[in-house]
Amino acid sequence: MATKVAEYNEASIKSLDWREHIRLRPGMYIGKLGDGSSPDDGIYVLLKETIDNSIDEFMMGFGRVIEVTITKHSAKVRDYGRGIPLGKVYACVAQINTGGKYDSEVFQKSIGLNGIGSKAVNALSKYFRVQSVRDGKTKIQEFEYGILKHDHKIKKTDEKNGTLIYFEPDPEVFKNFQFRLEYIENQIKNYVYLNAGLTIVLNGKRYQSKNGLLDLLSDKTDPETLRYPIIHFKGKDIEVAFTHTNQYGEDYYSFVNGQYTPQGGTHQAAFREGIIKTIREFYKKNFDAADIRASIVGAISIRIQEPVFESQTKTKLGSTHIAPDGQGITVRNFVLDFIKTELDNYLHRNPETADALLKKIQQSERERKEMAGIKKLANQRAKKANLHNKKLRDCRIHYTDLKNERRFESTLFITEGDSASGSITKARDVQTQAVFSLRGKPLNCFGLSRKVVYQNEEFNLLQHALNIEDGLDGLRYNNVVIATDADVDGMHIRLLLMTFFLQFFPELVRSGHVFILETPLFRVRNKQKTIYCYSEEERQQAVNELGKGVEITRFKGLGEISPEEFRQFIREDIRLAPLVLDSKTQVQKLLSYYMGKNTQDRQEFIIGNLRIEKDLVMEGS
């Protein structure tokens, strides 16, 4: 039978308006969608795009306070800048490629120049309201899904100048979403670190910073782990800070024009290079770059005209030159020259810090040489173990596939036991979901050195599967999901895996890549309907809804859930609980308390919480 060929004629050519195009291809504008469980989910991009406009007003000298109000399903941002010109309110939020940032004299070094941000927020919101106040007059417009529904007349007002945006993301686009304050608080802190004199009020709490990136690194590090005081320099259009700690890995926070660039870019590459070159020249020794960067925590912020990013979400800087025409000083030379001058002068003036830095580098050098033989043997074992056939059932799309829109969906489920891994493997999406099977309980690695990662087969193979031996640049999966049974053994395995990541790869956790898979504890059903319940409270609600004669099944392990049922729990109805570290969390103290030697404090904590659990059971019985 001949294959029918689709006709290609005038009717095949379609023109979409701005709203339809954004709603049809949201990933082009805001990256991945998500439900709010990850810091790079789309709802946070919508919030960022809204706040960015207020930050640009502040940078131009208008409005020192921004008020942000967040509920689970809505956001409101009020600034006290100049306000949108009243006759252009609609154009600024509903006409693509329209905005004030094309006038470089008005917005010299703003965050976005594409005139899309606020339109994307509008188009992807169930409800969107904009209000502008200018010189005693105000204009309000209300939209639904990007369509203007109420165009209020200009009225007189006593309110202060500025702009107010309120929006509710579309639940059909962002399935089961909710805003998480811990992620938004981190966004807000970054804004104030980068803008001295700015105050942001988040749900009534005030945030401001006097010392910029010095405050950022102080907030992100445990003072007891620092090998020397944080080094901090600030110049015209550039600010840097860094130190070394006792923790593993490298950790960087980079920004362009106040925009957080989690994937780095030309400025972050130059920052890393500048530190290495200056240190080699100062100590007159050709140290291995890995020894200099081991355990470093750094931050860089630059401001340039018309920055070029590698995507609409602005996560990686692509600009090669400071000037927008691509001529003159390069970003690399601008950063290198600044660091060479400032860091060299600093080390000469602070011999104690210079000595502590040298000792840290020498220690890393010794450890690297000691590890060389162990790593070689471990890599040979990984090849012999035939990783891709025995431990890992891989997917086809990975986080490293930068041009693939589905890269953000790439997920590795880490599970234990043949039955559980079998169910997930049969139910998964082979395009974006991979499964790594553990054999038994992992080792409690708290207090152990990095050697154990290579000497322990499970850890070595997991590290290879994730490709994080040399940092997160090659991370193969955006979501690393711990999927264990909801019983005592499963909880123990979960804790051991969390300890592994926090001990040796804390940047993986801090970057928001680690999650816990939530699966239903109960299935409640009658002949007409089935309800899956994730808690005792949900089970009781389901029983009340379905009435008498219901069948209740308690799932004790993942292997008890059939692949047909499991499919929805790892696809359309997936629930992921993010492993979130508060900025003040001191990782080593946290691990010592929960995973170290037993102490009286921990015994009392366990007994107290067991008593609470017992009381809850008694109340529910």
C-alpha positions as CSV (number, residue, x, y, z in Angstrom):
1,M,0.0,0.0,0.0
2,A,1.4,3.4,-1.0
3,T,2.3,5.8,1.8
4,K,0.2,8.9,1.8
5,V,2.4,12.1,1.4
6,A,1.2,15.1,3.3
7,E,0.4,18.0,1.0
8,Y,2.6,21.1,1.0
9,N,0.8,24.2,-0.3
10,E,-0.3,27.7,0.7
11,A,-2.6,26.2,3.4
12,S,0.5,24.6,5.0
13,I,2.1,28.0,5.8
14,K,0.8,29.4,9.1
15,S,1.5,32.6,10.9
16,L,1.2,32.6,14.7
17,D,0.7,35.8,16.7
18,W,3.2,36.4,19.6
19,R,0.9,34.9,22.2
20,E,0.2,31.7,20.2
21,H,3.9,31.2,19.4
22,I,5.0,31.5,23.1
23,R,2.3,29.1,24.2
24,L,3.1,26.6,21.5
25,R,6.8,26.7,22.1
26,P,7.3,27.8,25.7
27,G,10.7,26.0,26.0
28,M,12.2,28.4,23.5
29,Y,11.5,31.3,25.8
30,I,11.8,30.0,29.4
31,G,13.7,26.7,29.1
32,K,12.0,23.7,30.8
33,L,8.5,23.9,32.3
34,G,8.5,21.8,35.5
35,D,6.4,22.0,38.6
36,G,8.6,24.3,40.7
37,S,10.6,21.5,42.4
38,S,13.8,22.6,40.6
39,P,15.3,26.1,40.7
40,D,15.5,26.3,36.9
41,D,11.8,25.5,36.4
42,G,9.9,27.9,34.2
43,I,7.8,29.5,36.9
44,Y,11.0,30.9,38.4
45,V,12.0,32.2,35.0
46,L,8.7,34.1,34.8
47,L,9.4,35.6,38.2
48,K,12.9,36.5,37.2
49,E,11.8,38.2,34.0
50,T,9.4,40.3,36.0
51,I,11.9,41.3,38.7
52,D,14.6,42.0,36.1
53,N,12.6,44.9,34.8
54,S,12.5,46.4,38.3
55,I,16.2,45.8,38.7
56,D,16.9,47.7,35.5
57,E,15.0,50.7,36.9
58,F,17.0,50.6,40.0
59,M,20.3,50.4,38.0
60,M,19.2,53.6,36.2
61,G,18.8,55.3,39.6
62,F,15.0,54.9,40.1
63,G,13.4,53.0,42.9
64,R,15.5,51.6,45.8
65,V,12.9,49.2,47.1
66,I,11.2,46.3,45.3
67,E,8.4,44.4,47.0
68,V,7.8,40.7,46.1
69,T,4.8,38.8,47.4
70,I,4.6,35.0,46.8
71,T,1.9,32.5,47.4
72,K,1.9,28.9,46.2
73,H,0.4,29.8,42.9
74,S,0.9,33.5,42.4
75,A,3.5,36.2,42.4
76,K,3.3,40.0,42.7
77,V,6.2,42.4,42.1
78,R,5.9,46.1,42.9
79,D,8.8,48.6,42.2
80,Y,9.1,52.3,42.7
81,G,10.8,53.2,39.5
82,R,9.5,55.6,36.8
83,G,6.6,53.4,35.8
84,I,5.8,52.3,32.3
85,P,4.6,55.3,30.1
86,L,0.8,55.1,30.5
87,G,0.2,55.1,26.7
88,K,2.6,52.2,26.2
89,V,1.4,49.7,28.9
90,Y,-0.2,47.3,26.4
91,A,2.8,47.5,24.1
92,C,5.3,46.6,26.8
93,V,3.4,43.5,28.0
94,A,1.7,42.3,24.8
95,Q,3.6,43.4,21.8
96,I,6.7,41.3,21.1
97,N,10.0,43.1,20.4
98,T,8.8,46.2,22.2
99,G,10.5,47.8,25.1
100,G,12.6,50.7,26.4
101,K,15.8,48.6,26.5
102,Y,16.6,49.1,22.8
103,D,17.6,52.7,23.7
104,S,21.1,52.1,24.9
105,E,21.3,55.5,26.5
106,V,18.4,54.7,28.8
107,F,19.4,51.1,29.6
108,Q,23.2,51.0,29.2
109,K,23.8,47.7,30.9
110,S,20.5,46.1,31.4
111,I,19.8,42.4,31.8
112,G,17.6,41.7,28.8
113,L,17.5,43.4,25.4
114,N,15.1,41.2,23.5
115,G,11.7,42.7,24.4
116,I,10.3,39.3,25.2
117,G,10.4,38.7,29.0
118,S,7.2,40.3,30.2
119,K,5.3,39.1,27.1
120,A,6.3,35.5,28.0
121,V,5.0,36.0,31.5
122,N,1.7,37.4,30.2
123,A,1.2,34.7,27.6
124,L,2.0,31.8,30.0
125,S,-0.2,33.1,32.8
126,K,-3.8,32.2,33.6
127,Y,-4.2,35.7,34.9
128,F,-1.9,38.7,34.4
129,R,-2.4,42.2,35.8
130,V,-0.2,45.2,35.1
131,Q,-0.5,48.6,36.8
132,S,1.7,51.6,36.0
133,V,1.8,54.8,38.2
134,R,3.3,58.0,36.8
135,D,3.0,61.5,38.2
136,G,-0.3,61.1,39.9
137,K,-2.0,59.0,37.3
138,T,-2.4,55.2,36.9
139,K,-3.2,52.7,34.2
140,I,-4.3,49.1,34.8
141,Q,-4.8,46.3,32.3
142,E,-5.9,42.7,33.0
143,F,-5.1,39.7,30.8
144,E,-6.0,36.0,30.6
145,Y,-3.6,33.7,28.8
146,G,-2.1,36.8,27.1
147,I,-5.5,38.1,25.9
148,L,-6.6,41.6,27.1
149,K,-9.8,41.2,29.1
150,H,-10.1,44.5,31.0
151,D,-8.6,47.8,29.8
152,H,-9.1,50.3,32.6
153,K,-9.2,54.0,31.9
154,I,-6.4,56.2,33.2
155,K,-7.3,57.5,36.6
156,K,-5.8,59.9,39.2
157,T,-4.0,58.3,42.2
158,D,-2.0,59.2,45.3
159,E,0.2,56.1,44.9
160,K,4.0,56.5,44.3
161,N,5.4,56.1,40.9
162,G,6.3,52.6,39.7
163,T,5.1,49.4,38.2
164,L,3.1,46.5,39.7
165,I,2.9,43.1,38.0
166,Y,0.7,40.3,39.4
167,F,0.5,36.9,37.7
168,E,-0.8,33.4,38.1
169,P,1.1,30.8,35.9
170,D,-1.1,28.7,33.7
171,P,-1.6,25.3,35.5
172,E,-2.2,23.7,32.1
173,V,1.4,24.6,31.1
174,F,3.0,24.1,34.5
175,K,1.4,20.9,35.7
176,N,0.9,20.6,39.5
177,F,3.2,23.6,40.1
178,Q,3.9,25.6,43.2
179,F,6.4,28.3,44.1
180,R,8.9,27.2,46.6
181,L,10.1,30.1,48.8
182,E,13.6,28.6,49.4
183,Y,14.4,28.9,45.7
184,I,12.9,32.4,45.5
185,E,14.8,33.5,48.6
186,N,18.0,32.5,46.8
187,Q,17.1,34.5,43.7
188,I,16.3,37.5,45.9
189,K,19.7,37.3,47.7
190,N,21.6,37.2,44.5
191,Y,19.8,40.4,43.4
192,V,20.8,42.3,46.5
193,Y,24.4,40.9,46.5
194,L,24.8,42.4,43.1
195,N,23.1,45.7,43.7
196,A,24.4,47.7,46.6
197,G,21.8,50.0,48.0
198,L,18.9,47.9,46.8
199,T,16.3,46.5,49.3
200,I,14.0,43.7,48.3
201,V,11.1,42.8,50.6
202,L,10.0,39.2,50.1
203,N,6.7,38.4,51.9
204,G,7.5,41.0,54.5
205,K,11.2,40.1,55.1
206,R,13.8,42.6,54.0
207,Y,17.0,41.7,52.1
208,Q,20.0,43.9,51.4
209,S,23.7,43.6,51.2
210,K,26.6,46.0,52.0
211,N,29.6,43.9,50.8
212,G,28.3,42.3,47.6
213,L,30.0,39.1,46.6
214,L,31.8,39.0,49.9
215,D,28.4,38.6,51.6
216,L,27.4,36.0,49.0
217,L,30.4,33.7,49.7
218,S,30.1,34.3,53.4
219,D,26.5,33.1,53.1
220,K,27.4,30.1,51.0
221,T,30.3,28.8,53.1
222,D,30.9,27.4,56.6
223,P,33.6,29.7,58.2
224,E,35.1,26.6,59.9
225,T,35.9,25.1,56.5
226,L,37.7,28.1,55.1
227,R,41.5,27.7,54.6
228,Y,42.0,31.5,54.5
229,P,39.8,34.6,54.6
230,I,37.7,35.3,51.5
231,I,39.6,37.4,48.9
232,H,37.4,40.1,47.5
233,F,38.0,42.7,44.8
234,K,35.7,45.3,43.2
235,G,36.4,47.5,40.2
236,K,34.6,49.3,37.5
237,D,32.1,46.9,36.0
238,I,33.7,43.9,37.6
239,E,33.6,42.2,41.1
240,V,35.2,38.9,42.1
241,A,35.6,36.9,45.3
242,F,37.0,33.5,46.1
243,T,38.5,31.2,48.8
244,H,39.4,27.6,49.3
245,T,37.5,25.2,51.7
246,N,38.0,21.7,53.1
247,Q,35.1,20.4,51.0
248,Y,35.4,18.6,47.7
249,G,34.8,20.0,44.2
250,E,34.6,23.4,42.6
251,D,31.8,25.8,43.2
252,Y,31.2,29.0,41.2
253,Y,28.6,31.7,41.2
254,S,28.7,33.9,38.1
255,F,26.7,36.9,37.0
256,V,26.3,39.3,34.0
257,N,24.5,42.6,34.5
258,G,22.9,41.2,37.6
259,Q,21.8,38.0,35.8
260,Y,22.8,34.7,37.4
261,T,24.5,32.5,34.8
262,P,24.5,29.0,36.3
263,Q,26.2,27.5,33.2
264,G,29.0,30.1,33.3
265,G,30.3,31.3,30.0
266,T,33.2,33.4,28.8
267,H,33.4,35.5,32.0
268,Q,33.5,32.4,34.3
269,A,36.1,30.7,32.1
270,A,38.3,33.8,32.2
271,F,37.9,34.0,36.0
272,R,39.1,30.4,36.4
273,E,42.0,31.0,34.0
274,G,43.0,34.3,35.7
275,I,43.3,32.7,39.1
276,I,45.5,29.8,37.7
277,K,47.8,32.1,35.7
278,T,48.3,34.6,38.6
279,I,49.0,31.9,41.2
280,R,51.5,30.2,38.9
281,E,53.3,33.5,38.3
282,F,53.2,34.6,41.9
283,Y,54.7,31.3,43.3
284,K,56.9,30.8,40.2
285,K,55.7,27.2,39.9
286,N,53.7,25.5,37.1
287,F,51.1,24.0,39.4
288,D,48.6,21.6,37.9
289,A,45.3,23.6,37.2
290,A,43.3,20.9,39.1
291,D,45.4,21.4,42.2
292,I,44.8,25.1,42.2
293,R,41.0,24.8,41.6
294,A,40.4,21.9,44.0
295,S,38.0,22.9,46.8
296,I,37.7,26.5,45.4
297,V,34.5,28.5,45.9
298,G,34.3,31.7,43.8
299,A,32.0,34.4,42.5
300,I,32.3,36.8,39.6
301,S,30.1,39.6,38.4
302,I,30.6,41.8,35.3
303,R,28.6,44.4,33.5
304,I,28.9,44.9,29.8
305,Q,26.8,46.5,27.1
306,E,24.3,44.3,25.2
307,P,25.5,40.9,26.5
308,V,24.9,37.9,24.2
309,F,23.6,34.8,25.9
310,E,23.4,31.3,24.4
311,S,19.7,31.0,25.1
312,Q,16.6,33.1,25.9
313,T,16.9,32.0,29.5
314,K,20.3,33.7,29.7
315,T,22.1,30.9,31.7
316,K,25.4,31.1,29.8
317,L,27.3,34.1,28.5
318,G,28.4,33.9,24.9
319,S,29.8,37.4,24.5
320,T,33.5,37.5,23.5
321,H,34.0,41.3,23.7
322,I,33.1,44.1,26.1
323,A,31.8,46.3,23.3
324,P,28.5,45.3,21.6
325,D,30.1,45.6,18.2
326,G,32.5,42.7,19.0
327,Q,35.6,45.0,18.7
328,G,38.1,46.2,21.2
329,I,38.7,44.6,24.6
330,T,37.7,40.9,24.9
331,V,35.8,39.6,28.0
332,R,38.7,37.2,28.6
333,N,41.4,40.0,28.7
334,F,39.2,42.3,30.7
335,V,38.8,39.7,33.4
336,L,42.4,38.3,33.2
337,D,44.0,41.8,33.5
338,F,41.8,42.7,36.5
339,I,42.5,39.5,38.4
340,K,46.2,39.5,37.6
341,T,46.7,43.1,39.0
342,E,44.4,42.8,42.0
343,L,45.3,39.2,43.1
344,D,49.1,39.7,42.7
345,N,49.0,42.9,44.7
346,Y,46.9,41.2,47.4
347,L,49.2,38.2,47.8
348,H,52.2,40.4,48.2
349,R,50.4,42.5,50.8
350,N,49.0,39.5,52.7
351,P,51.8,37.0,53.2
352,E,49.8,34.9,55.8
353,T,47.0,34.4,53.3
354,A,49.5,33.7,50.5
355,D,51.2,31.0,52.7
356,A,47.8,29.4,53.6
357,L,46.8,29.3,49.9
358,L,50.2,27.7,48.9
359,K,49.7,25.0,51.6
360,K,46.2,24.2,50.3
361,I,47.5,23.8,46.7
362,Q,50.4,21.6,47.9
363,Q,48.0,19.5,49.8
364,S,45.8,19.0,46.8
365,E,48.8,18.1,44.7
366,R,49.8,15.4,47.2
367,E,46.3,14.0,47.3
368,R,46.1,14.0,43.5
369,K,49.3,12.0,43.1
370,E,48.2,9.5,45.8
371,M,44.9,9.1,44.0
372,A,46.4,8.6,40.6
373,G,47.0,4.8,41.0
374,I,43.6,4.2,42.7
375,K,41.7,6.1,40.0
376,K,43.4,4.1,37.2
377,L,42.5,0.8,38.8
378,A,38.9,2.1,39.5
379,N,38.5,3.2,35.8
380,Q,39.7,-0.3,34.7
381,R,37.2,-1.9,37.0
382,A,34.4,0.3,35.7
383,K,35.1,-0.9,32.1
384,K,35.2,-4.5,33.2
385,A,31.9,-4.1,35.0
386,N,30.4,-3.3,31.6
387,L,28.6,-0.4,33.2
388,H,26.1,0.3,30.4
389,N,24.8,-3.3,30.4
390,K,24.7,-4.3,34.1
391,K,24.2,-1.2,36.4
392,L,22.9,1.5,34.1
393,R,20.0,1.3,31.7
394,D,20.7,4.6,29.9
395,C,18.4,7.0,28.1
396,R,18.9,8.6,24.7
397,I,18.7,12.3,25.5
398,H,21.2,13.7,28.1
399,Y,21.7,17.0,29.9
400,T,24.8,17.6,27.8
401,D,22.7,17.7,24.6
402,L,22.7,21.5,24.6
403,K,20.6,21.8,21.4
404,N,17.9,19.4,22.5
405,E,14.8,21.1,24.1
406,R,14.2,17.9,26.2
407,R,17.6,17.9,27.8
408,F,16.1,19.4,31.0
409,E,13.9,16.2,31.3
410,S,16.9,13.9,31.4
411,T,16.6,11.9,34.6
412,L,18.6,9.2,36.4
413,F,16.6,7.1,38.8
414,I,18.8,5.5,41.5
415,T,17.0,2.5,42.9
416,E,17.8,-0.7,44.8
417,G,16.8,-4.3,44.1
418,D,15.8,-6.1,40.9
419,S,12.0,-5.8,41.4
420,A,12.1,-2.0,41.9
421,S,14.5,-1.3,39.1
422,G,12.6,-3.7,36.8
423,S,9.3,-1.8,37.4
424,I,10.9,1.6,36.7
425,T,12.8,0.3,33.7
426,K,9.6,-1.1,32.1
427,A,7.6,2.1,32.8
428,R,10.2,4.7,32.0
429,D,10.5,7.0,28.9
430,V,13.5,5.6,27.2
431,Q,14.2,9.0,25.6
432,T,14.8,10.9,28.8
433,Q,14.8,8.5,31.8
434,A,17.7,6.2,32.8
435,V,17.9,3.7,35.7
436,F,20.9,2.9,37.9
437,S,20.5,-0.2,40.0
438,L,22.2,-0.5,43.4
439,R,23.2,-3.8,44.9
440,G,22.3,-3.7,48.6
441,K,22.9,-0.8,50.9
442,P,25.6,1.7,50.0
443,L,28.5,2.4,52.4
444,N,28.1,5.2,55.0
445,C,30.9,7.4,53.6
446,F,30.7,10.2,56.2
447,G,34.2,11.1,57.4
448,L,35.9,9.0,54.6
449,S,38.2,10.4,52.0
450,R,37.7,10.7,48.3
451,K,39.5,7.4,47.9
452,V,36.3,5.5,48.8
453,V,34.6,6.9,45.7
454,Y,37.0,4.9,43.6
455,Q,37.5,1.9,45.9
456,N,33.8,1.2,46.4
457,E,32.4,-0.3,43.2
458,E,28.9,1.1,43.7
459,F,30.1,4.7,44.2
460,N,32.7,4.4,41.4
461,L,30.1,3.2,38.9
462,L,27.5,5.8,40.0
463,Q,30.1,8.6,39.6
464,H,30.9,7.3,36.1
465,A,27.2,7.1,35.2
466,L,26.7,10.8,36.2
467,N,30.1,11.9,34.7
468,I,30.8,14.2,37.6
469,E,34.4,13.1,38.5
470,D,35.8,16.4,37.3
471,G,32.9,18.7,38.2
472,L,29.4,19.4,36.8
473,D,30.4,20.5,33.3
474,G,29.8,17.0,32.0
475,L,26.8,16.1,34.1
476,R,24.7,13.7,32.0
477,Y,21.3,14.1,33.8
478,N,19.5,17.2,34.9
479,N,17.6,15.3,37.5
480,V,19.2,12.8,39.8
481,V,16.4,11.0,41.6
482,I,16.7,8.7,44.6
483,A,14.0,6.1,44.2
484,T,13.8,3.8,47.3
485,D,11.0,2.0,49.1
486,A,9.0,3.8,51.7
487,D,10.1,1.6,54.5
488,V,12.9,1.6,57.1
489,D,15.5,0.0,54.7
490,G,14.5,2.3,51.9
491,M,14.8,5.4,54.1
492,H,18.3,4.2,55.2
493,I,19.4,3.8,51.6
494,R,18.1,7.2,50.9
495,L,20.1,8.7,53.8
496,L,23.3,6.9,52.7
497,L,22.9,8.2,49.1
498,M,22.3,11.7,50.3
499,T,25.4,11.5,52.5
500,F,27.4,10.4,49.4
501,F,26.3,13.4,47.4
502,L,26.7,15.9,50.2
503,Q,30.1,14.5,51.2
504,F,31.8,14.4,47.8
505,F,29.6,16.3,45.4
506,P,27.9,19.1,47.4
507,E,27.7,21.3,44.3
508,L,25.4,18.7,42.7
509,V,22.9,19.3,45.6
510,R,23.4,23.1,45.8
511,S,22.7,23.4,42.1
512,G,19.3,21.8,42.5
513,H,19.9,18.5,40.7
514,V,19.1,15.9,43.5
515,F,15.5,14.8,44.3
516,I,13.6,12.2,46.2
517,L,10.9,10.3,44.2
518,E,7.6,10.3,46.0
519,T,5.5,7.3,45.3
520,P,2.0,6.4,46.6
521,L,1.7,4.6,49.9
522,F,-1.9,3.5,49.3
523,R,-4.3,2.6,46.5
524,V,-7.9,3.1,47.4
525,R,-10.5,1.9,44.8
526,N,-14.0,0.7,44.2
527,K,-15.6,-0.5,40.9
528,Q,-15.9,3.0,39.5
529,K,-12.7,4.8,40.6
530,T,-9.1,4.4,41.8
531,I,-7.3,7.0,44.0
532,Y,-3.6,6.8,44.8
533,C,-2.7,8.3,48.1
534,Y,0.7,9.6,49.3
535,S,-0.1,10.0,53.0
536,E,-2.4,8.7,55.7
537,E,-4.4,11.9,55.4
538,E,-4.9,11.4,51.6
539,R,-6.0,7.8,52.3
540,Q,-8.6,8.9,54.8
541,Q,-9.9,11.5,52.3
542,A,-10.1,8.9,49.6
543,V,-12.1,6.5,51.8
544,N,-14.5,9.3,52.7
545,E,-14.9,10.1,49.0
546,L,-15.5,6.6,47.8
547,G,-17.6,5.4,50.7
548,K,-18.0,1.9,52.1
549,G,-16.8,-1.3,50.5
550,V,-13.5,0.1,49.2
551,E,-10.4,-1.9,48.6
552,I,-7.3,-0.5,50.2
553,T,-3.8,-1.6,49.2
554,R,-0.7,-0.6,51.1
555,F,2.4,-0.5,48.9
556,K,5.4,-1.6,51.0
557,G,7.9,-1.4,48.1
558,L,8.4,-0.1,44.6
559,G,8.4,-3.6,43.3
560,E,4.8,-4.1,44.4
561,I,3.6,-1.4,42.0
562,S,3.0,-2.8,38.5
563,P,4.8,-1.2,35.5
564,E,1.5,-0.1,34.2
565,E,0.7,1.7,37.4
566,F,4.3,2.9,37.8
567,R,4.2,4.7,34.5
568,Q,2.1,7.6,35.6
569,F,4.1,8.0,38.8
570,I,7.3,8.6,36.9
571,R,5.8,10.5,34.0
572,E,2.8,12.7,33.9
573,D,2.0,12.5,37.6
574,I,5.6,12.4,38.9
575,R,6.2,14.0,42.3
576,L,9.8,15.0,43.1
577,A,10.8,16.4,46.5
578,P,14.0,18.5,46.0
579,L,17.0,18.0,48.3
580,V,17.4,21.7,49.3
581,L,20.3,23.1,51.2
582,D,19.6,26.4,53.0
583,S,22.4,28.9,52.4
584,K,23.3,28.8,56.1
585,T,23.5,24.9,56.1
586,Q,26.9,23.8,57.2
587,V,27.2,20.4,55.4
588,Q,29.9,18.8,57.6
589,K,28.0,19.7,60.8
590,L,24.8,18.4,59.3
591,L,26.4,15.1,58.3
592,S,28.2,14.7,61.6
593,Y,24.9,15.1,63.5
594,Y,22.9,12.6,61.4
595,M,25.5,10.2,60.1
596,G,28.4,10.4,62.5
597,K,28.9,8.6,65.8
598,N,25.9,8.4,68.0
599,T,25.5,11.2,70.5
600,Q,23.2,12.1,73.4
601,D,21.7,14.9,71.3
602,R,20.8,12.6,68.4
603,Q,19.3,10.0,70.7
604,E,17.1,12.6,72.3
605,F,16.1,13.9,68.8
606,I,15.1,10.4,67.7
607,I,13.2,9.5,70.8
608,G,11.4,12.9,70.7
609,N,10.4,12.4,67.1
610,L,9.3,8.8,67.7
611,R,7.0,10.1,70.4
612,I,5.5,12.6,68.0
613,E,5.0,9.8,65.4
614,K,3.4,7.7,68.0
615,D,1.0,10.5,69.1
616,L,0.0,11.0,65.4
617,V,-0.8,7.4,65.0
618,M,-2.8,7.4,68.2
619,E,-4.8,10.4,67.1
620,G,-5.5,8.9,63.6
621,S,-6.6,5.5,65.0
